[in-house]
Amino acid sequence: MPSITVTLNPTAVGTYHDAWSVTGPDKTTAVSDASDATYIFPTVPDTQHQTFLCEHIADDEGALVTNVKLSVRENTDANGKFKFRYHLFGAAIDSVFRGGGAADPVGLQDLEWDALARPGGGPWTVGDINAIEIGVGEANWSAAVPQVIKLSLSVSYEASNTHINMLRNMLALALLERRSGLPIALEGDIADGDLELGSLLGETWLHAIDVLRTTLGTRSGWGQRQWARGIVRLLREELDLRTLRVRHVGEWVPPDAFATFRQSGRCERSTSQSRDGDMILSPNAVRTFARASAAWHKNPGSGLYEQLGTNMEKVEAAGLLLEAASTNRNLRAAYGSGTTGLTLAGTGVNGSAIAADTSTPLLFKSDVTTGGIKLTAGNPHAADLSAAHPVTATSITANTKVGIVIWYVNDSSQGVGDNLYWRLQRGVDSWYFNATSVAWQAGSVNNALPFTVAGALERYAYRSLDVGGGATTLTLTLLLVSGGTASRVTKLRLAQIDDGCPWGSSPIANNATALTRALETVFVGNSTGARSLSSARGSFRCKVRPYWSAADAGTRKMVVYACRYDASNRWILYYDGTNARWTLEVVAAGTTYTAVAAHSPVAMTTYRLGARWCAINSDELAIPGGSMDLFVNGTRGTRGERGADPTEAASASLYLGSDTAETAINGELTDIHFSQVPWPDSIFGITQW
């Protein structure tokens, strides 16, 4: 059987953690990254422990684990010592003291604890490996504190014969992720009749795009495929007749030898200046982006927001931004006419003033709006200085939740009482919103925006503000309250009342009238001639950066992808706001099957999402046929099993980050990857997507 050795790195803090401290961003990163400058260290001698959960290896009930080894990179002097420790199902085993001293040299050292015994006895299993917690235990020192720089678990195992196809897939994905070393080597028993020589380094999974070949005519690429070339070159085969083993040694063709951007099959021009000439993930299927309105996105060169026309994509730093329809109800929101249309109060008191402003930093390009307005406090600042926007032109439906988004600049460092404040009044009863008590009240109330870095453009968002039980207009006022630092300056660049995206969407630059940004959709063809989604079996992964948090989702379904054949047959992956979980939903002949992963996203945080669906009546990956799984940052959720596949009564497009029947993902998507092969758990655990 094939022999495999894998190194598993920590992915999260484990169950057992005392007062170990960290030098670095967090404990898990400190002991996982390549830097010697990040590490964990104890603060109290003798009794402390720190364990970590690790990456998983692929499920394979027939695998034979042959060795387990714990490795630590550490730094200490002759007086600093610690113990290796690992936990399995509540049982713990410690090594003897390691570190500086007679047994181990002082300074920076790589230490190993080989041939680990399984707690409770018996052989190790794949399930044990995926449940183990590794770490460090009791520490002792009289001078320098021991520093634990790197932790890892090395596992050697023999995969079952039925696991061969999975190994091919793992190797292929690892290569595409550039995680392989040079050279690449795999070995197995000659006696395994189903392991053909060279197959693991030359099978059909291992191909990529050859940009030097044409898709037309009779010129064929590697393996008689158009546009294909091998990404592994077989160097040699080694036969060991003493142990009856064969070893295949190859090398990876460097990435600059072929097109690697999203492993695309064609170069497609877009009407958007943001995507002009980018390669698109659709070798044959037609890809379409649609939005029936203008929108605004951040130009990566100038850093300013620019206006995009109809059907032009918003490509941001973390991916393609797809949002639901939303209306900026606040009038004069982008201050395109300076103070025109605003109701000013408190000006002219000891030099206080509100005026149009075109100084940097700006939010928009000059062809969108000329700048903003500037509030200058008096000296002394004896009266509130305020700019009230016009009342919204139409009433907002009862019980609607809106977002308040304010872009502003504080010109100098400020003290207590120097904040910019916002005040919101509704027309139905003239009450004011109190952001502290999260309630409407009869008396006027000012809500403080946070202090900022002097001179920096800042974005403030108050999320999911409920307008109350009656339809109402709203009036938004921005102000500097009396007192505080004399002559302080605050600049306003945009004040948005977001009706449609209550978490606060990207900027909508309106002036005298309310303005709506339409729903954005991306879809690719999914017909028998150009298949994008494999219904029978497959995998999916992407990165998503939501603009919303779990509490903002409400009853919405934030769609990652969707393919609807008809009302009774569909595929859809979405965040279920009602139940606070990601859901893979498959409907076949009216029967719904789901796999879920409980999760509470935090706005503006990037997550790795993955999904897998296995063929029905097949036990591939050694899991039940029809299994469906969801993964969030490599962690698998609750498995579902479907009894049938959706019927494709008619061709239906595959929507990405959007869906005509629900809503968009309302965030940024990137690294989108579909496969017709169900991937093992280990692929979803890869962090460098």
C-alpha positions in Angstrom: 0.0 0.0 0.0 1.2 3.6 -0.6 3.3 5.0 2.2 2.6 8.6 3.1 4.2 11.0 5.7 2.4 14.3 6.4 3.2 17.2 8.7 0.2 18.6 10.5 0.4 22.1 11.9 -1.7 23.7 14.7 -5.0 25.3 13.6 -6.6 26.4 16.9 -6.0 26.6 20.6 -6.9 23.3 22.3 -8.9 22.4 25.3 -5.9 22.6 27.7 -4.5 26.1 28.0 -3.3 27.9 31.1 -1.3 31.1 31.4 1.1 30.7 28.5 1.6 34.0 26.8 2.5 34.9 23.2 4.9 37.1 21.3 3.1 37.5 18.0 -0.5 38.0 16.7 -1.9 34.9 18.5 -0.8 31.6 19.9 -1.8 29.5 17.0 -0.1 31.7 14.4 3.0 31.9 16.7 3.7 28.2 16.7 2.6 27.6 13.0 4.4 30.3 11.0 7.9 30.2 9.8 9.2 33.1 11.9 11.5 32.5 14.8 10.4 35.9 16.2 6.9 34.6 17.2 6.6 32.1 20.0 4.7 31.2 23.2 6.2 31.1 26.7 5.0 30.3 30.2 4.5 32.9 32.9 4.2 30.6 35.9 6.6 27.6 36.5 5.6 23.9 36.9 1.9 23.6 36.3 1.0 25.2 33.0 -0.1 23.5 29.8 -0.8 24.7 26.3 -2.3 22.4 23.6 -3.4 22.9 20.1 -5.8 21.3 17.6 -4.1 20.2 14.4 -4.8 19.9 10.7 -6.6 16.7 9.7 -5.5 13.9 7.5 -8.0 12.4 5.0 -10.6 10.0 6.2 -9.6 6.4 5.4 -10.9 3.7 7.7 -8.5 1.1 6.2 -5.4 3.2 6.7 -2.6 1.8 8.9 -0.8 4.5 11.0 2.9 3.4 11.3 4.5 6.3 13.3 3.5 9.5 15.1 6.1 12.1 16.0 6.0 15.4 17.8 8.4 18.2 16.8 9.2 21.4 18.6 11.5 24.3 17.8 12.5 26.0 21.0 15.0 28.6 22.4 16.2 28.7 26.0 19.3 28.8 28.2 20.7 26.0 30.4 18.1 26.8 33.1 15.0 26.7 31.0 13.1 23.4 30.5 9.7 22.1 29.5 7.9 18.9 28.6 6.2 17.7 25.4 2.6 16.9 25.9 -0.3 15.4 23.9 -3.9 14.7 24.7 -6.3 12.1 23.2 -9.9 11.7 24.5 -9.0 13.2 27.9 -5.8 11.2 28.5 -2.5 13.1 28.6 1.1 11.9 28.2 4.1 14.0 29.0 7.8 13.6 27.9 10.7 14.0 30.2 12.0 17.5 30.6 13.5 18.9 27.4 15.3 22.2 26.6 18.6 23.6 27.8 20.7 21.3 29.9 22.5 18.0 29.8 20.1 16.3 27.5 19.6 19.2 25.0 21.9 22.0 24.0 21.1 25.6 24.8 19.9 28.2 22.3 17.7 27.7 19.2 17.1 24.0 18.8 14.8 21.6 16.9 13.7 18.8 19.2 11.7 15.6 18.4 9.7 13.0 20.4 9.4 10.1 18.1 7.3 6.9 18.1 4.6 8.3 20.3 2.5 5.8 22.2 -1.2 5.9 21.9 -2.9 6.9 25.2 -4.7 3.8 26.5 -2.6 1.5 24.3 -3.4 -0.2 21.0 -2.6 1.1 17.5 -3.2 4.6 16.3 -6.1 5.3 13.9 -6.8 8.1 11.5 -9.6 9.1 13.9 -7.1 9.4 16.7 -4.8 11.6 14.6 -7.7 13.9 13.8 -8.7 14.2 17.4 -5.3 14.6 19.1 -4.1 17.8 20.8 -0.4 18.5 20.8 1.5 21.0 22.8 3.8 21.7 25.8 3.3 21.0 29.4 5.1 21.6 32.7 7.8 24.2 32.5 10.7 24.9 34.8 13.3 27.7 34.9 15.4 29.8 37.1 16.4 32.5 34.7 15.4 32.6 31.1 11.9 31.5 30.2 11.7 28.7 27.6 10.3 29.9 24.2 8.3 27.4 22.1 8.6 28.7 18.5 7.2 26.0 16.3 5.0 22.9 16.9 4.0 20.2 14.5 2.9 16.6 14.3 4.4 14.2 11.8 2.3 11.1 10.9 3.3 8.2 8.7 0.6 5.9 7.4 -0.3 3.4 4.7 -3.4 4.2 2.8 -5.8 1.5 1.9 -5.9 0.3 -1.7 -9.4 1.9 -2.2 -7.7 5.2 -1.3 -5.6 5.5 -4.5 -7.9 7.9 -6.4 -8.1 10.1 -3.3 -4.3 10.3 -3.2 -4.2 11.4 -6.8 -6.7 14.1 -6.1 -4.8 15.3 -3.0 -1.5 15.5 -5.0 -3.2 17.4 -7.8 -4.7 19.9 -5.4 -1.5 20.3 -3.4 0.3 21.0 -6.6 -2.2 23.6 -7.7 -1.8 25.2 -4.3 2.0 25.3 -4.7 2.5 23.4 -1.5 4.6 20.6 -3.0 8.4 20.5 -2.6 10.9 19.7 -5.3 11.3 16.9 -6.1 7.9 15.2 -5.6 8.1 11.6 -4.6 5.5 8.9 -3.9 6.0 5.2 -3.2 4.1 2.0 -2.9 4.3 -1.8 -2.9 5.0 -3.5 -6.2 2.7 -6.2 -5.0 -0.3 -3.8 -5.1 -1.8 -4.8 -8.4 -3.9 -1.7 -8.8 -1.0 0.7 -8.5 0.2 1.2 -12.0 3.8 2.5 -12.4 3.9 6.2 -12.7 0.2 6.7 -12.4 0.3 8.9 -9.4 2.5 11.4 -11.3 1.0 11.1 -14.7 -2.8 10.7 -14.3 -5.4 12.9 -15.9 -6.0 14.9 -12.7 -2.6 16.4 -13.1 -3.0 18.8 -16.0 -3.2 22.6 -16.4 -3.7 25.2 -19.1 -1.1 25.5 -22.0 -1.4 29.1 -23.3 0.9 28.3 -26.2 -1.7 26.0 -27.8 -4.8 26.9 -29.7 -8.3 25.8 -28.8 -9.1 25.5 -32.5 -8.1 23.1 -35.2 -6.4 19.8 -34.7 -3.5 20.7 -32.4 -4.0 18.8 -29.2 -2.3 19.3 -25.9 -1.1 16.9 -23.2 -3.2 13.7 -22.9 -4.9 14.6 -26.2 -6.6 17.5 -24.5 -6.9 21.0 -26.0 -5.3 23.7 -23.9 -3.8 21.0 -21.6 -0.3 20.3 -20.4 1.2 18.2 -17.7 2.2 20.0 -14.5 4.5 17.2 -13.2 7.5 15.8 -15.1 8.4 12.2 -14.2 12.1 12.1 -13.6 12.7 8.5 -12.6 11.3 5.3 -11.2 13.2 3.5 -8.5 12.6 -0.2 -7.8 13.7 -1.8 -4.5 13.6 -5.5 -5.1 14.7 -6.2 -1.5 11.6 -4.5 0.0 9.4 -4.9 -3.1 8.6 -1.2 -3.3 8.5 1.3 -6.1 9.3 5.0 -5.8 8.2 7.6 -8.4 10.2 10.8 -8.4 9.0 13.8 -10.4 9.4 17.6 -10.5 6.8 20.3 -10.6 6.8 22.4 -13.8 7.3 26.1 -12.5 4.1 28.2 -12.5 5.5 30.7 -15.0 5.3 28.0 -17.7 1.6 28.2 -18.0 -1.4 30.3 -17.1 -2.1 29.9 -13.4 -4.6 32.7 -12.6 -7.5 30.7 -11.2 -6.4 27.9 -13.6 -8.5 29.6 -16.2 -9.1 28.3 -19.7 -9.5 31.6 -21.6 -8.9 35.3 -21.6 -12.1 37.2 -21.7 -12.4 41.0 -22.0 -14.9 42.8 -19.9 -16.6 46.2 -20.2 -15.3 47.1 -16.8 -12.0 48.9 -16.6 -11.4 46.9 -13.4 -11.4 43.6 -15.2 -10.1 44.5 -18.7 -8.4 41.4 -20.0 -8.5 39.3 -16.8 -8.8 35.6 -17.3 -12.2 34.3 -16.2 -13.1 30.9 -14.7 -15.1 29.5 -17.5 -13.2 27.6 -20.2 -16.3 27.2 -22.4 -19.3 28.6 -20.5 -20.3 32.2 -21.0 -19.9 34.3 -17.9 -22.2 37.3 -17.3 -22.1 40.1 -14.8 -25.2 42.3 -14.4 -26.3 45.3 -12.4 -29.0 47.6 -13.8 -27.5 50.8 -12.3 -24.3 52.7 -11.6 -22.2 51.8 -8.6 -19.0 53.1 -6.9 -15.8 51.2 -6.1 -12.4 52.0 -4.8 -9.8 52.6 -7.5 -6.7 50.6 -6.4 -4.3 53.3 -7.8 -5.7 56.6 -6.4 -7.5 55.1 -3.4 -10.6 57.1 -4.3 -14.0 55.8 -5.1 -15.0 56.2 -8.7 -18.3 55.7 -10.5 -18.9 52.5 -12.6 -21.6 52.3 -15.2 -24.3 49.7 -15.7 -23.0 46.1 -15.7 -19.5 47.1 -14.6 -17.9 45.0 -11.8 -16.7 46.2 -8.4 -13.4 44.4 -7.9 -12.1 45.2 -4.5 -8.9 44.3 -2.6 -10.3 41.0 -1.2 -12.3 40.0 -4.3 -15.4 40.7 -6.4 -17.9 42.7 -4.3 -21.5 41.6 -4.9 -24.3 43.4 -3.1 -28.1 43.4 -2.9 -30.1 46.3 -4.1 -30.0 49.3 -1.6 -31.1 52.9 -1.6 -29.3 55.8 0.0 -32.3 57.6 1.5 -30.2 60.5 2.9 -30.4 63.6 0.7 -27.3 65.7 -0.1 -25.4 62.6 1.2 -22.1 63.1 -0.7 -22.1 66.9 -0.4 -21.9 67.4 -4.1 -23.1 71.0 -3.8 -21.3 71.9 -0.6 -23.6 73.1 2.1 -26.5 73.7 -0.4 -29.7 72.0 0.9 -28.3 71.5 4.4 -29.8 73.3 7.5 -26.8 74.9 9.4 -26.9 76.0 13.0 -24.3 77.4 15.4 -22.2 79.1 12.7 -20.5 82.4 13.4 -20.1 81.9 17.1 -16.5 82.8 18.0 -15.4 81.9 14.5 -17.3 78.6 14.2 -18.1 77.7 10.6 -19.4 75.1 8.1 -18.2 75.4 4.6 -17.5 73.3 1.4 -14.2 71.6 1.5 -11.9 70.0 -1.2 -8.8 69.3 0.9 -7.4 65.8 1.3 -8.1 63.1 2.2 -11.1 62.7 -0.1 -13.5 59.8 -0.5 -14.6 60.2 -4.2 -12.9 61.2 -7.4 -13.6 64.8 -8.4 -15.9 63.8 -11.3 -18.2 62.1 -8.7 -18.3 64.9 -6.1 -16.0 67.9 -5.5 -15.1 67.0 -1.9 -17.3 67.4 1.2 -17.9 69.9 4.0 -15.8 71.1 6.9 -17.0 71.9 10.5 -14.7 74.3 12.4 -15.3 74.8 16.1 -15.4 78.2 17.7 -12.7 79.6 19.9 -14.0 79.0 22.5 -16.6 76.6 21.2 -19.6 77.9 23.0 -22.5 76.5 20.9 -23.4 73.3 19.1 -22.3 73.4 15.5 -24.6 71.3 13.3 -25.5 70.4 9.7 -28.9 68.8 9.2 -29.7 66.9 6.0 -33.1 67.3 4.4 -35.8 65.0 5.6 -35.9 61.8 3.5 -38.2 62.3 0.4 -40.3 59.2 1.1 -41.4 57.3 4.1 -39.5 54.2 5.0 -41.6 51.1 5.6 -42.5 50.2 9.2 -40.1 47.8 11.0 -37.4 48.3 8.3 -33.8 48.1 9.5 -31.4 50.6 8.0 -27.7 51.2 8.3 -26.1 54.6 9.1 -22.7 55.0 7.4 -20.6 58.1 7.9 -17.2 58.7 6.3 -15.3 61.5 8.1 -11.9 63.0 9.0 -10.7 64.5 12.3 -7.9 66.9 11.4 -6.1 66.8 14.7 -5.9 64.7 17.8 -8.9 65.2 20.1 -9.8 65.0 23.7 -12.9 64.1 25.7 -16.0 65.7 24.3 -14.3 66.4 20.9 -16.1 63.6 19.0 -18.2 64.1 16.0 -21.9 63.2 16.8 -24.9 62.1 14.8 -28.5 62.7 15.6 -31.4 60.8 13.9 -35.1 62.0 14.2 -38.1 60.1 12.8 -41.1 62.0 11.4 -43.9 59.7 12.6 -43.6 60.9 16.2 -40.6 63.3 16.2 -38.6 60.9 18.5 -34.9 60.5 18.4 -32.8 57.3 18.2 -30.5 56.5 21.2 -27.6 54.3 20.0 -26.6 53.5 23.6 -30.0 52.2 24.8 -30.8 51.0 21.2 -34.3 52.7 21.5 -36.3 55.7 20.3 -37.0 58.4 22.9 -38.9 61.7 23.1 -35.9 63.9 24.0 -33.1 64.8 21.6 -30.0 62.6 21.9 -26.6 62.9 20.3 -24.6 59.7 19.4 -20.9 59.9 19.4 -18.7 58.6 16.6 -15.4 57.0 17.8 -12.1 59.0 18.0 -9.9 58.4 15.0 -6.3 58.8 13.9 -5.6 62.5 13.2 -6.0 63.2 9.5 -7.2 59.7 8.5 -10.4 59.0 6.5 -12.6 56.8 8.7 -15.7 54.8 8.1 -18.4 54.5 10.8 -21.3 52.1 10.5 -24.3 51.7 12.9 -25.9 48.5 11.8 -29.5 47.3 11.7 -31.3 50.4 13.1 -35.0 49.5 13.3 -37.1 52.5 12.3 -40.0 51.3 14.5 -43.6 50.1 14.1 -44.8 52.9 11.8 -43.8 54.1 8.3 -41.7 57.2 8.7 -39.3 59.7 7.3 -35.9 60.3 8.8 -33.7 63.4 9.4 -29.9 62.9 9.9 -27.9 65.6 11.6 -24.1 65.7 12.1 -22.7 68.1 14.8 -19.8 69.2 17.0 -21.3 69.8 20.5 -20.3 72.8 22.5 -17.2 72.7 24.6 -14.1 70.7 24.0 -11.0 71.8 22.0 -11.3 75.2 20.5 -11.0 75.6 16.7 -11.0 71.8 16.1 -11.9 70.7 12.6 -13.9 67.7 11.4 -14.5 67.0 7.7 -17.5 65.1 6.3 -17.3 63.1 3.1 -20.5 60.9 3.0 -23.5 60.4 5.3 -25.6 57.4 4.1 -28.9 56.0 5.3 -28.8 52.5 3.8 -32.2 51.1 3.0 -31.7 47.6 1.7 -28.4 46.7 3.3 -28.8 47.5 7.0 -25.2 46.5 7.8 -24.0 49.4 5.7 -23.0 48.8 2.1 -20.4 50.3 -0.2 -20.8 54.1 -0.9 -23.8 55.4 -2.8 -23.0 58.9 -3.9 -26.3 60.7 -4.2 -27.0 64.5 -3.9 -30.4 66.1 -4.2 -32.4 62.9 -4.6 -32.3 59.4 -3.2 -30.4 56.9 -5.3 -30.6 53.1 -5.7 -27.8 50.7 -6.5 -29.4 47.7 -8.1 -28.8 44.0 -7.3 -25.5 42.6 -8.7 -25.4 39.1 -10.2 -22.7 36.9 -11.8 -23.6 33.7 -13.6 -22.0 31.3 -15.9 -23.5 28.8 -18.3 -24.2 25.3 -17.0 -25.4 23.2 -19.9 -24.3 19.8 -21.1 -22.0 21.4 -23.6 -20.2 23.6 -21.0 -20.7 22.1 -17.5 -19.8 24.4 -14.6 -21.5 22.5 -11.7 -21.2 18.7 -11.4 -24.5 17.6 -9.9 -23.6 13.9 -9.2 -20.4 14.5 -7.2 -18.0 17.4 -6.7 -16.4 20.0 -4.5 -16.4 23.8 -4.1 -14.3 26.3 -2.2 -13.9 30.1 -2.1 -12.9 32.9 0.2 -15.6 35.3 1.4 -15.3 38.6 3.2 -18.9 39.5 4.4 -19.8 43.2 5.0 -22.2 42.0 7.6 -22.1 40.2 10.9 -24.3 37.3 12.0 -26.8 39.5 13.8 -27.2 41.7 10.7 -28.3 38.8 8.5 -31.8 38.6 10.1 -34.0 36.2 8.0 -31.9 36.7 4.9 -30.1 34.0 2.9 -26.7 35.3 1.9 -26.0 33.3 -1.3 -22.6 32.0 -2.2 -23.8 30.0 -5.2 -27.1 28.8 -6.6 -28.3 26.8 -9.6 -32.1 26.5 -9.9 -33.3 24.0 -12.5 -37.0 24.5 -11.5 -39.0 25.0 -8.3 -38.5 21.4 -7.2 -34.8 20.9 -8.2 -31.9 23.2 -7.2 -28.5 23.6 -5.6 -27.8 26.6 -3.3 -25.1 27.4 -0.7 -26.0 30.3 1.6 -25.7 31.8 5.1 -28.9 31.2 7.0 -29.4 34.2 9.1 -32.4 32.7 11.0 -30.3 29.8 12.3 -26.9 31.4 12.2 -25.2 28.8 10.0 -23.9 28.1 6.5 -26.2 25.7 4.6 -25.7 23.6 1.5 -29.3 22.9 0.3 -30.1 20.4 -2.4 -33.7 19.9 -3.5 -34.4 16.9 -5.7 -38.0 16.2 -6.9 -39.3 18.5 -4.1 -37.4 16.8 -1.3 -34.8 18.9 0.6 -31.5 17.7 1.8 -29.1 19.9 3.8 -25.6 20.0 5.3 -24.9 22.8 7.8 -22.0 24.5 9.6 -22.9 26.7 12.6 -20.9 29.9 12.4 -21.2 33.6 13.5 -19.3 35.7 10.9 -17.8 39.0 11.8 -18.1 41.9 9.3 -15.0 42.6 7.2 -13.3 39.3 8.2 -12.2 36.8 5.5 -13.3 33.2 5.8 -12.5 30.0 3.8 -15.7 28.2 2.7 -15.8 24.7 1.3 -18.5 22.2 0.2 -18.4 18.6 -0.9 -21.0 16.2 -2.2 -20.3 12.6 -2.9 -21.9 10.3 -5.4 -25.0 8.4 -4.3 -24.6 4.7 -3.8 -20.8 5.1 -3.6 -18.5 5.0 -0.5 -15.7 7.2 -2.0 -13.5 8.8 0.6 -14.7 6.0 2.9 -17.8 8.0 3.9 -21.5 7.2 3.1 -22.8 7.6 -0.4 -24.7 10.8 -1.0 -22.8 12.6 1.8 -22.7 16.4 1.8 -20.3 18.4 4.0 -19.6 22.1 4.6 -16.3 23.5 5.8 -15.6 26.8 7.5 -11.8 27.6 7.8 -11.1 23.9 7.4 -13.6 22.8 10.1 -16.3 20.4 9.0 -19.9 21.0 10.0 -22.8 18.6 10.4 -23.0 16.1 7.6 -26.1 15.6 5.5 -27.0 12.7 3.1 -29.1 13.1 0.0 -31.1 10.3 -1.4 -31.3 11.7 -5.0 -29.8 14.3 -7.3 -31.7 17.3 -8.7 -33.3 16.6 -12.1 -32.0 19.0 -14.7 -35.3 19.4 -16.6 -33.8 22.4 -18.4 -30.4 24.1 -18.4 -29.9 26.6 -15.6 -27.1 29.1 -15.1 -24.8 28.8 -12.1 -25.0 32.0 -10.0 -21.9 33.0 -8.0 -22.3 35.2 -4.9 -25.8 36.1 -6.0 -29.2 34.7 -6.8 -32.3 36.1 -8.4 -34.6 34.4 -5.9 -32.8 35.4 -2.6 -30.1 38.0 -2.2 -26.4 38.5 -2.9 -23.5 37.4 -0.7 -23.2 41.1 0.3 -19.4 40.8 0.5 -16.3 40.1 -1.4 -15.6 36.7 -3.1 -12.4 35.4 -4.5 -10.5 32.1 -5.3 -13.7 30.5 -6.5 -13.0 26.8 -7.4 -15.5 24.1 -8.5 -14.4 20.5 -9.1 -16.1 17.3 -10.3 -14.1 15.4 -7.7 -15.1 15.2 -4.0 -12.0 16.4 -2.1 -10.8 14.9 1.2 -10.9 16.9 4.5 -7.2 17.7 4.2 -7.8 19.8 1.1 -10.3 22.0 2.9 -7.8 22.4 5.7 -5.2 24.1 3.4 -4.8 27.7 4.6 -3.1 29.2 1.5 -6.1 29.4 -0.7 
